[in-house]
Structures are given as structure tokens and as C-alpha cells.
Amino acid sequence: MMLIGIDPHKSTHTATAVDPETNRDHASMRIDGTLPEYQRMLDWARQWPERRWAVENARGLGHHLTSWLLARGEQVVDVAPSATARVRQLSRGAGRKNDRIDAAAAACVAALQGDARPVQPESSTDALALLDERRSNLAQARVRATSRRPGSAR
């Protein structure tokens, strides 16, 4: 089983494949946070038929990628950012930080620490609630935009 740690950011994600038995970093890649890039990353990960994804902050910055992976039948665990920071600090000393190290730390937490939580696909109720929230936000933004008087600066 290969663990693939993910360090997500707003516009990019870094993936690092770590062997859970040796804690050795095998490969890494950085992608943009787009659907074609998600597919490219999944294609890259298929070199390991048995794999599990360890996404740092899977319910936050990693939410979209996590949902996408789950929809494709991948196993995903959520790793708390505080847990990756702890592993990074203990393993590297002085808390040295970069995206590849953070992604590897997420995989290590999933393998060694037991701090990772399995993530389940969202139900249709969750998806509808998100769509309703988005619709409300768009409606409010439209009201604000149309309520401004021409020439007034706010």
C-alpha cells in the first residue's frame, strides 16, 4: 500500500508518495487545482495499484480534491495540519517547511501516528446544502451590485 500525502493550497496541490513501511519518499508532483490536473495526478498515482490518499485539511483547502477523489472510488483520509507540523518538526528538526515535506508529513501521519480520519463521500443532502448556500451568496451579491447608485463610491 502506497500512501500519497497531499499538501493543498488555494491554486496548487503537492502530492508525495511515501512507502508506509520504510517512510521513504518515492516520488512527488505539483499540480494546479484544476480538474484536468487532478486527472493527471490520479494517472500518476495509478503506478501504485494499492494506494491511499492522506490529504492535509481535507475538509478545508483540500475539500474539492478530496470530493473528486472519493467520487472516483479512491480511499482518502483527513490529516490535521497540526499533526503534519508535529511530524515535520520531529523528523526534520527546526520545523523546516516546503510543500513536498508537508505532503510527505501528511502521509507519515496517516501511516504512523494514527491521527488520520477516513473521509466518506458527501451525501446528496450535503451537496444540495452547498448548492443552496452558493445560490444565496450569488443572490446577495447581485442585490448588492444592483443597489449601488451609478457614480457612488463605497
TIRO-2110 file (N, C-alpha, C; in Angstrom, 1 decimal):
// TIRO-2110
0.9, -1.2, 0.0, N, 1, A
0.0, 0.0, 0.0, CA, 1, A
0.9, 1.2, 0.0, C, 1, A
0.7, 2.1, -1.0, N, 2, A
1.5, 3.3, -1.0, CA, 2, A
0.6, 4.4, -0.5, C, 2, A
1.1, 5.3, 0.3, N, 3, A
0.4, 6.4, 0.9, CA, 3, A
0.8, 7.7, 0.1, C, 3, A
-0.2, 8.4, -0.4, N, 4, A
0.1, 9.6, -1.2, CA, 4, A
-0.4, 10.8, -0.3, C, 4, A
0.6, 11.5, 0.2, N, 5, A
0.2, 12.7, 1.0, CA, 5, A
0.0, 13.9, 0.1, C, 5, A
-1.0, 14.7, 0.5, N, 6, A
-1.3, 15.9, -0.3, CA, 6, A
-1.2, 17.1, 0.6, C, 6, A
-0.5, 18.1, 0.1, N, 7, A
-0.4, 19.4, 0.8, CA, 7, A
-1.2, 20.4, -0.1, C, 7, A
-2.4, 20.7, 0.2, N, 8, A
-3.3, 21.5, -0.7, CA, 8, A
-3.1, 23.0, -0.4, C, 8, A
-3.2, 23.8, -1.4, N, 9, A
-3.2, 25.3, -1.3, CA, 9, A
-4.4, 25.8, -2.2, C, 9, A
-4.6, 27.0, -2.2, N, 10, A
-5.7, 27.6, -3.0, CA, 10, A
-5.6, 27.2, -4.5, C, 10, A
-4.5, 27.4, -5.1, N, 11, A
-4.4, 27.2, -6.5, CA, 11, A
-3.5, 26.0, -6.9, C, 11, A
-2.7, 25.4, -6.0, N, 12, A
-1.9, 24.3, -6.3, CA, 12, A
-2.0, 23.2, -5.2, C, 12, A
-1.6, 22.0, -5.6, N, 13, A
-1.5, 20.9, -4.6, CA, 13, A
-0.2, 20.2, -4.9, C, 13, A
0.4, 19.7, -3.9, N, 14, A
1.6, 18.9, -4.0, CA, 14, A
1.3, 17.5, -3.4, C, 14, A
1.7, 16.5, -4.2, N, 15, A
1.5, 15.1, -3.8, CA, 15, A
2.8, 14.4, -3.7, C, 15, A
3.0, 13.7, -2.6, N, 16, A
4.2, 12.9, -2.4, CA, 16, A
3.8, 11.5, -2.0, C, 16, A
4.4, 10.5, -2.7, N, 17, A
4.2, 9.1, -2.5, CA, 17, A
5.2, 8.6, -1.5, C, 17, A
4.7, 8.0, -0.4, N, 18, A
5.6, 7.6, 0.7, CA, 18, A
5.3, 6.1, 1.0, C, 18, A
6.3, 5.3, 1.1, N, 19, A
6.1, 3.9, 1.4, CA, 19, A
5.9, 3.8, 3.0, C, 19, A
4.8, 3.3, 3.4, N, 20, A
4.5, 3.4, 4.8, CA, 20, A
5.4, 2.5, 5.7, C, 20, A
6.0, 1.5, 5.1, N, 21, A
6.9, 0.6, 5.9, CA, 21, A
8.2, 1.2, 6.1, C, 21, A
8.7, 1.9, 5.1, N, 22, A
10.1, 2.5, 5.3, CA, 22, A
10.1, 4.0, 5.5, C, 22, A
8.9, 4.6, 5.3, N, 23, A
8.8, 6.1, 5.5, CA, 23, A
9.6, 6.8, 4.4, C, 23, A
9.9, 6.1, 3.3, N, 24, A
10.7, 6.7, 2.3, CA, 24, A
9.9, 7.4, 1.2, C, 24, A
10.3, 8.6, 0.8, N, 25, A
9.6, 9.4, -0.2, CA, 25, A
10.0, 8.8, -1.6, C, 25, A
9.0, 8.3, -2.4, N, 26, A
9.3, 7.7, -3.6, CA, 26, A
9.3, 8.7, -4.8, C, 26, A
8.3, 9.5, -4.8, N, 27, A
8.1, 10.5, -5.9, CA, 27, A
7.2, 11.6, -5.4, C, 27, A
7.2, 12.7, -6.2, N, 28, A
6.4, 13.8, -5.8, CA, 28, A
6.0, 14.6, -7.1, C, 28, A
4.9, 15.3, -7.0, N, 29, A
4.5, 16.1, -8.2, CA, 29, A
3.6, 17.3, -7.6, C, 29, A
3.7, 18.4, -8.4, N, 30, A
2.9, 19.5, -8.0, CA, 30, A
1.9, 19.8, -9.2, C, 30, A
0.7, 20.1, -8.8, N, 31, A
-0.3, 20.3, -9.9, CA, 31, A
-1.1, 21.6, -9.6, C, 31, A
-1.7, 22.2, -10.6, N, 32, A
-2.7, 23.3, -10.4, CA, 32, A
-4.0, 22.7, -9.9, C, 32, A
-4.8, 23.4, -9.2, N, 33, A
-6.0, 23.0, -8.6, CA, 33, A
-7.1, 23.0, -9.7, C, 33, A
-7.0, 22.3, -10.8, N, 34, A
-8.0, 22.2, -11.8, CA, 34, A
-8.3, 20.7, -12.1, C, 34, A
-9.5, 20.5, -12.7, N, 35, A
-9.9, 19.1, -12.9, CA, 35, A
-9.0, 18.4, -13.9, C, 35, A
-8.5, 19.0, -14.9, N, 36, A
-7.5, 18.2, -15.8, CA, 36, A
-6.2, 17.9, -15.0, C, 36, A
-5.8, 18.7, -14.1, N, 37, A
-4.6, 18.4, -13.3, CA, 37, A
-4.9, 17.4, -12.3, C, 37, A
-6.1, 17.4, -11.7, N, 38, A
-6.5, 16.3, -10.8, CA, 38, A
-6.4, 14.9, -11.5, C, 38, A
-6.9, 14.9, -12.8, N, 39, A
-6.8, 13.7, -13.5, CA, 39, A
-5.4, 13.3, -13.8, C, 39, A
-4.5, 14.2, -14.1, N, 40, A
-3.1, 14.0, -14.3, CA, 40, A
-2.5, 13.4, -13.1, C, 40, A
-2.8, 13.9, -11.9, N, 41, A
-2.3, 13.4, -10.7, CA, 41, A
-2.8, 11.9, -10.4, C, 41, A
-4.0, 11.7, -10.7, N, 42, A
-4.6, 10.3, -10.5, CA, 42, A
-3.9, 9.4, -11.5, C, 42, A
-3.7, 9.8, -12.7, N, 43, A
-3.0, 8.9, -13.7, CA, 43, A
-1.6, 8.6, -13.1, C, 43, A
-0.9, 9.6, -12.6, N, 44, A
0.4, 9.4, -12.0, CA, 44, A
0.4, 8.4, -10.8, C, 44, A
-0.6, 8.5, -10.0, N, 45, A
-0.8, 7.6, -8.8, CA, 45, A
-1.1, 6.2, -9.2, C, 45, A
-1.6, 6.0, -10.4, N, 46, A
-2.0, 4.6, -10.8, CA, 46, A
-0.8, 3.7, -10.9, C, 46, A
0.4, 4.2, -10.8, N, 47, A
1.6, 3.3, -10.9, CA, 47, A
1.6, 2.5, -9.6, C, 47, A
0.8, 2.9, -8.6, N, 48, A
0.7, 2.1, -7.3, CA, 48, A
-0.7, 1.6, -7.2, C, 48, A
-0.9, 0.4, -7.6, N, 49, A
-2.3, -0.2, -7.6, CA, 49, A
-3.0, -0.1, -6.3, C, 49, A
-2.2, -0.3, -5.2, N, 50, A
-2.8, -0.2, -3.9, CA, 50, A
-2.3, 1.1, -3.3, C, 50, A
-3.2, 2.0, -3.1, N, 51, A
-2.8, 3.3, -2.6, CA, 51, A
-3.9, 3.9, -1.7, C, 51, A
-3.5, 4.8, -0.9, N, 52, A
-4.5, 5.6, -0.1, CA, 52, A
-4.0, 7.0, 0.0, C, 52, A
-4.9, 8.0, -0.1, N, 53, A
-4.5, 9.4, -0.1, CA, 53, A
-4.7, 9.9, 1.3, C, 53, A
-3.7, 10.7, 1.7, N, 54, A
-3.7, 11.4, 3.0, CA, 54, A
-3.7, 12.9, 2.7, C, 54, A
-4.8, 13.5, 2.8, N, 55, A
-5.0, 14.9, 2.5, CA, 55, A
-5.0, 15.8, 3.7, C, 55, A
-4.0, 16.7, 3.8, N, 56, A
-4.0, 17.6, 4.9, CA, 56, A
-5.1, 18.6, 4.8, C, 56, A
-5.9, 18.7, 5.9, N, 57, A
-7.1, 19.6, 5.9, CA, 57, A
-8.1, 19.3, 4.8, C, 57, A
-8.5, 18.0, 4.8, N, 58, A
-9.4, 17.5, 3.7, CA, 58, A
-10.8, 18.2, 3.7, C, 58, A
-11.2, 18.8, 4.8, N, 59, A
-12.5, 19.5, 4.9, CA, 59, A
-12.3, 21.0, 4.7, C, 59, A
-11.1, 21.4, 4.5, N, 60, A
-10.8, 22.8, 4.2, CA, 60, A
-10.2, 23.0, 2.8, C, 60, A
-9.0, 23.4, 2.7, N, 61, A
-8.4, 23.7, 1.4, CA, 61, A
-8.3, 22.4, 0.5, C, 61, A
-8.3, 21.2, 1.1, N, 62, A
-8.3, 20.0, 0.3, CA, 62, A
-9.7, 19.4, 0.0, C, 62, A
-10.7, 20.2, 0.3, N, 63, A
-12.1, 19.7, 0.2, CA, 63, A
-12.5, 19.3, -1.3, C, 63, A
-12.2, 20.2, -2.2, N, 64, A
-12.6, 19.9, -3.6, CA, 64, A
-11.8, 18.7, -4.1, C, 64, A
-10.5, 18.6, -3.9, N, 65, A
-9.8, 17.5, -4.4, CA, 65, A
-10.2, 16.2, -3.7, C, 65, A
-10.5, 16.3, -2.4, N, 66, A
-11.0, 15.1, -1.6, CA, 66, A
-12.3, 14.6, -2.2, C, 66, A
-13.2, 15.5, -2.5, N, 67, A
-14.5, 15.1, -3.0, CA, 67, A
-14.3, 14.4, -4.4, C, 67, A
-13.4, 15.0, -5.2, N, 68, A
-13.1, 14.5, -6.5, CA, 68, A
-12.6, 13.1, -6.4, C, 68, A
-11.6, 12.8, -5.5, N, 69, A
-11.0, 11.5, -5.4, CA, 69, A
-12.0, 10.5, -4.9, C, 69, A
-12.8, 10.9, -3.9, N, 70, A
-13.8, 10.0, -3.4, CA, 70, A
-14.8, 9.6, -4.5, C, 70, A
-15.2, 10.5, -5.3, N, 71, A
-16.1, 10.2, -6.4, CA, 71, A
-15.6, 9.2, -7.4, C, 71, A
-14.3, 9.0, -7.4, N, 72, A
-13.6, 8.1, -8.3, CA, 72, A
-13.2, 6.8, -7.6, C, 72, A
-13.7, 6.6, -6.4, N, 73, A
-13.5, 5.4, -5.6, CA, 73, A
-12.2, 5.3, -4.9, C, 73, A
-11.5, 6.4, -4.7, N, 74, A
-10.2, 6.3, -4.0, CA, 74, A
-10.4, 6.4, -2.5, C, 74, A
-9.5, 5.8, -1.8, N, 75, A
-9.5, 5.8, -0.3, CA, 75, A
-8.8, 7.1, 0.1, C, 75, A
-9.5, 7.9, 1.0, N, 76, A
-8.9, 9.2, 1.4, CA, 76, A
-9.1, 9.3, 2.9, C, 76, A
-8.0, 9.8, 3.6, N, 77, A
-8.0, 10.1, 5.0, CA, 77, A
-7.7, 11.6, 5.2, C, 77, A
-8.3, 12.2, 6.2, N, 78, A
-8.1, 13.6, 6.5, CA, 78, A
-7.0, 13.6, 7.6, C, 78, A
-6.0, 14.5, 7.4, N, 79, A
-4.9, 14.7, 8.3, CA, 79, A
-4.9, 16.1, 8.8, C, 79, A
-4.9, 16.3, 10.1, N, 80, A
-5.0, 17.7, 10.7, CA, 80, A
-3.6, 18.4, 10.4, C, 80, A
-3.7, 19.7, 10.1, N, 81, A
-2.5, 20.4, 9.8, CA, 81, A
-1.5, 20.4, 11.0, C, 81, A
-2.1, 20.4, 12.2, N, 82, A
-1.3, 20.4, 13.4, CA, 82, A
-0.5, 19.1, 13.5, C, 82, A
-1.0, 18.0, 13.0, N, 83, A
-0.3, 16.7, 13.1, CA, 83, A
0.8, 16.7, 12.1, C, 83, A
0.6, 17.3, 10.9, N, 84, A
1.7, 17.3, 9.9, CA, 84, A
2.9, 18.2, 10.4, C, 84, A
2.5, 19.3, 11.1, N, 85, A
3.5, 20.2, 11.6, CA, 85, A
4.3, 19.5, 12.7, C, 85, A
3.7, 18.7, 13.5, N, 86, A
4.3, 17.9, 14.6, CA, 86, A
5.3, 16.9, 14.0, C, 86, A
4.9, 16.2, 12.9, N, 87, A
5.7, 15.2, 12.3, CA, 87, A
6.9, 15.9, 11.6, C, 87, A
6.6, 17.0, 10.9, N, 88, A
7.7, 17.7, 10.2, CA, 88, A
8.7, 18.2, 11.2, C, 88, A
8.3, 18.7, 12.3, N, 89, A
9.2, 19.2, 13.3, CA, 89, A
10.1, 18.1, 14.0, C, 89, A
9.4, 17.0, 14.2, N, 90, A
10.2, 15.9, 14.9, CA, 90, A
11.1, 15.2, 13.9, C, 90, A
10.7, 15.1, 12.6, N, 91, A
11.6, 14.4, 11.7, CA, 91, A
12.7, 15.2, 11.0, C, 91, A
12.4, 16.5, 10.9, N, 92, A
13.4, 17.3, 10.1, CA, 92, A
14.2, 18.2, 11.0, C, 92, A
13.7, 18.5, 12.2, N, 93, A
14.4, 19.4, 13.1, CA, 93, A
14.1, 20.8, 12.7, C, 93, A
13.9, 21.7, 13.6, N, 94, A
13.8, 23.1, 13.3, CA, 94, A
12.5, 23.5, 12.5, C, 94, A
11.7, 22.5, 12.2, N, 95, A
10.4, 22.8, 11.5, CA, 95, A
10.6, 23.2, 10.1, C, 95, A
11.7, 22.8, 9.4, N, 96, A
11.9, 23.2, 8.0, CA, 96, A
10.6, 22.9, 7.2, C, 96, A
10.2, 23.8, 6.3, N, 97, A
8.9, 23.6, 5.6, CA, 97, A
9.0, 23.8, 4.2, C, 97, A
8.5, 22.9, 3.4, N, 98, A
8.1, 23.2, 2.0, CA, 98, A
7.0, 22.2, 1.6, C, 98, A
6.4, 22.4, 0.4, N, 99, A
5.2, 21.7, 0.1, CA, 99, A
5.5, 20.2, 0.0, C, 99, A
6.6, 19.8, -0.5, N, 100, A
6.9, 18.3, -0.6, CA, 100, A
7.1, 17.7, 0.8, C, 100, A
7.7, 18.4, 1.6, N, 101, A
7.9, 17.9, 3.0, CA, 101, A
6.5, 17.8, 3.7, C, 101, A
5.7, 18.8, 3.5, N, 102, A
4.3, 18.8, 4.1, CA, 102, A
3.5, 17.7, 3.6, C, 102, A
3.6, 17.4, 2.3, N, 103, A
2.8, 16.3, 1.7, CA, 103, A
3.3, 15.0, 2.3, C, 103, A
4.6, 14.8, 2.4, N, 104, A
5.2, 13.6, 3.0, CA, 104, A
4.8, 13.4, 4.4, C, 104, A
4.8, 14.6, 5.1, N, 105, A
4.4, 14.5, 6.6, CA, 105, A
2.9, 14.1, 6.7, C, 105, A
2.0, 14.5, 5.8, N, 106, A
0.6, 14.0, 5.8, CA, 106, A
0.6, 12.5, 5.6, C, 106, A
1.4, 12.0, 4.7, N, 107, A
1.4, 10.5, 4.5, CA, 107, A
1.9, 9.8, 5.7, C, 107, A
3.0, 10.4, 6.3, N, 108, A
3.6, 9.8, 7.5, CA, 108, A
2.6, 9.8, 8.7, C, 108, A
1.8, 10.8, 8.9, N, 109, A
0.8, 10.9, 9.9, CA, 109, A
-0.2, 9.7, 9.7, C, 109, A
-0.6, 9.6, 8.4, N, 110, A
-1.6, 8.5, 8.1, CA, 110, A
-1.0, 7.1, 8.4, C, 110, A
0.3, 7.0, 8.2, N, 111, A
0.9, 5.7, 8.3, CA, 111, A
1.3, 5.3, 9.8, C, 111, A
1.8, 6.3, 10.5, N, 112, A
2.4, 6.1, 11.8, CA, 112, A
1.6, 6.6, 13.0, C, 112, A
1.1, 7.7, 12.9, N, 113, A
0.6, 8.4, 14.1, CA, 113, A
-0.9, 8.0, 14.4, C, 113, A
-1.6, 7.5, 13.4, N, 114, A
-3.0, 7.2, 13.7, CA, 114, A
-3.9, 8.4, 13.9, C, 114, A
-3.4, 9.6, 13.5, N, 115, A
-4.2, 10.8, 13.6, CA, 115, A
-5.1, 11.1, 12.4, C, 115, A
-5.0, 10.2, 11.4, N, 116, A
-5.8, 10.5, 10.2, CA, 116, A
-7.2, 9.9, 10.4, C, 116, A
-8.2, 10.6, 9.8, N, 117, A
-9.6, 10.1, 9.9, CA, 117, A
-10.1, 9.8, 8.5, C, 117, A
-10.7, 8.6, 8.3, N, 118, A
-11.2, 8.3, 7.0, CA, 118, A
-12.3, 9.3, 6.6, C, 118, A
-12.3, 9.6, 5.3, N, 119, A
-13.3, 10.6, 4.8, CA, 119, A
-14.3, 9.8, 3.9, C, 119, A
-15.6, 10.1, 4.2, N, 120, A
-16.6, 9.4, 3.4, CA, 120, A
-17.2, 10.4, 2.4, C, 120, A
-17.7, 9.9, 1.3, N, 121, A
-18.3, 10.8, 0.3, CA, 121, A
-19.5, 11.5, 0.9, C, 121, A
-19.7, 12.7, 0.4, N, 122, A
-20.8, 13.5, 0.9, CA, 122, A
-22.1, 13.0, 0.4, C, 122, A
-23.2, 13.1, 1.2, N, 123, A
-24.5, 12.7, 0.8, CA, 123, A
-25.1, 13.7, -0.1, C, 123, A
-26.2, 13.4, -0.8, N, 124, A
-26.9, 14.3, -1.7, CA, 124, A
-27.4, 15.5, -0.9, C, 124, A
-27.7, 15.3, 0.4, N, 125, A
-28.2, 16.4, 1.2, CA, 125, A
-27.1, 17.4, 1.5, C, 125, A
-25.9, 16.9, 1.7, N, 126, A
-24.7, 17.8, 1.8, CA, 126, A
-24.5, 18.6, 0.6, C, 126, A
-24.6, 18.0, -0.6, N, 127, A
-24.4, 18.6, -1.9, CA, 127, A
-25.5, 19.7, -2.1, C, 127, A
-26.7, 19.3, -1.8, N, 128, A
-27.8, 20.3, -2.0, CA, 128, A
-27.7, 21.5, -1.1, C, 128, A
-27.2, 21.3, 0.2, N, 129, A
-27.0, 22.4, 1.1, CA, 129, A
-25.9, 23.3, 0.6, C, 129, A
-24.8, 22.8, 0.0, N, 130, A
-23.8, 23.6, -0.6, CA, 130, A
-24.3, 24.4, -1.7, C, 130, A
-25.1, 23.8, -2.6, N, 131, A
-25.7, 24.5, -3.7, CA, 131, A
-26.6, 25.6, -3.3, C, 131, A
-27.4, 25.3, -2.3, N, 132, A
-28.3, 26.3, -1.7, CA, 132, A
-27.6, 27.5, -1.1, C, 132, A
-26.5, 27.2, -0.4, N, 133, A
-25.7, 28.3, 0.1, CA, 133, A
-25.0, 29.1, -1.0, C, 133, A
-24.6, 28.5, -2.0, N, 134, A
-24.0, 29.2, -3.1, CA, 134, A
-25.0, 30.1, -3.8, C, 134, A
-26.2, 29.6, -4.0, N, 135, A
-27.3, 30.3, -4.7, CA, 135, A
-27.6, 31.6, -3.8, C, 135, A
-27.7, 31.4, -2.5, N, 136, A
-28.0, 32.5, -1.6, CA, 136, A
-26.9, 33.6, -1.7, C, 136, A
-25.6, 33.1, -1.7, N, 137, A
-24.5, 34.1, -1.8, CA, 137, A
-24.5, 34.8, -3.1, C, 137, A
-24.8, 34.1, -4.2, N, 138, A
-24.9, 34.8, -5.5, CA, 138, A
-26.1, 35.8, -5.6, C, 138, A
-27.2, 35.5, -5.0, N, 139, A
-28.4, 36.4, -4.9, CA, 139, A
-28.0, 37.6, -4.1, C, 139, A
-27.3, 37.5, -3.0, N, 140, A
-26.9, 38.6, -2.2, CA, 140, A
-25.9, 39.5, -2.9, C, 140, A
-25.0, 38.9, -3.6, N, 141, A
-24.0, 39.7, -4.4, CA, 141, A
-24.7, 40.4, -5.5, C, 141, A
-25.7, 39.8, -6.1, N, 142, A
-26.5, 40.5, -7.2, CA, 142, A
-27.2, 41.7, -6.6, C, 142, A
-27.9, 41.6, -5.4, N, 143, A
-28.6, 42.6, -4.8, CA, 143, A
-27.7, 43.8, -4.5, C, 143, A
-26.5, 43.5, -3.9, N, 144, A
-25.5, 44.5, -3.6, CA, 144, A
-25.1, 45.2, -4.8, C, 144, A
-24.8, 44.5, -5.9, N, 145, A
-24.3, 45.1, -7.1, CA, 145, A
-25.4, 46.0, -7.8, C, 145, A
-26.6, 45.6, -7.8, N, 146, A
-27.7, 46.4, -8.4, CA, 146, A
-28.1, 47.5, -7.5, C, 146, A
-27.9, 47.5, -6.2, N, 147, A
-28.3, 48.5, -5.3, CA, 147, A
-27.4, 49.7, -5.3, C, 147, A
-26.2, 49.6, -5.8, N, 148, A
-25.3, 50.7, -5.9, CA, 148, A
-25.8, 51.7, -6.9, C, 148, A
-25.7, 52.9, -6.5, N, 149, A
-26.1, 54.0, -7.4, CA, 149, A
-24.9, 54.3, -8.3, C, 149, A
-25.2, 54.6, -9.6, N, 150, A
-24.1, 54.9, -10.5, CA, 150, A
-23.4, 56.1, -10.0, C, 150, A
-22.0, 56.0, -10.1, N, 151, A
-21.2, 57.1, -9.7, CA, 151, A
-20.9, 57.2, -8.2, C, 151, A
-21.6, 56.4, -7.4, N, 152, A
-21.3, 56.4, -6.0, CA, 152, A
-20.1, 55.5, -5.7, C, 152, A
-19.2, 55.9, -4.8, N, 153, A
-18.1, 55.1, -4.5, CA, 153, A
-18.3, 54.6, -3.0, C, 153, A
-18.3, 53.3, -2.8, N, 154, A
-18.4, 52.8, -1.5, CA, 154, A
-17.2, 52.0, -1.1, C, 154, A
END
